[in-house]
């Protein structure tokens, strides 16, 4: 959930920057590094949850792919490759949102509770 919310906040900072407010670009940069850190923590927790049987392998794989996408996001942001940076940001936000929704919609077998 923190990952999704931080990406949502990042879109607001991006919108402010693209609308001409130059001062928010440093916050957009800091938020990018925070988001990468949150994603690294998410990978760690996904690996632990997979080991205990609380989630599927797809969450771990997806988290690693999102981390790679977000690292590419940082690189394209520094390089000012907006033709890649903006669509990739939308894809990352969609992927993380789907991950969040999937964790709230887990089957009873995954959570260990009875239907």
C-alpha positions, 0 to 999 in steps of 0.5 A: 500500500505504501508503494502505491501511495508513494507512486501516486504522490510522485505523479502529483509532483511530476504534474507540478513540474510539467506545469512549470513549477521547477522547485518540485523537481528536487522532491520528485528526485527524492521521492524516486529514491524513496520509492526504490527503497520501498520497492526493495523492502517489498521484494524482501517481504515478498520473498519472506511471504513466499517462503512461509507460503503466504503469497505466490511466486508471482508477487516476488517476480512482479516486485523484481520487475517493478524494481527494474522498471523503477530503476530505469525510471530514475535513469530516464528521469536523469537523462530527460528521456520523457518519451520513456519516462512518462509512459514507464511511470504509468506502467509502473503505477498500474503494475503496483496498483494491481499488486496491491489489489491482488494482495487484498483479494487473496484466496482463503487458501493463501491466508490460511483461513477457512472460507 
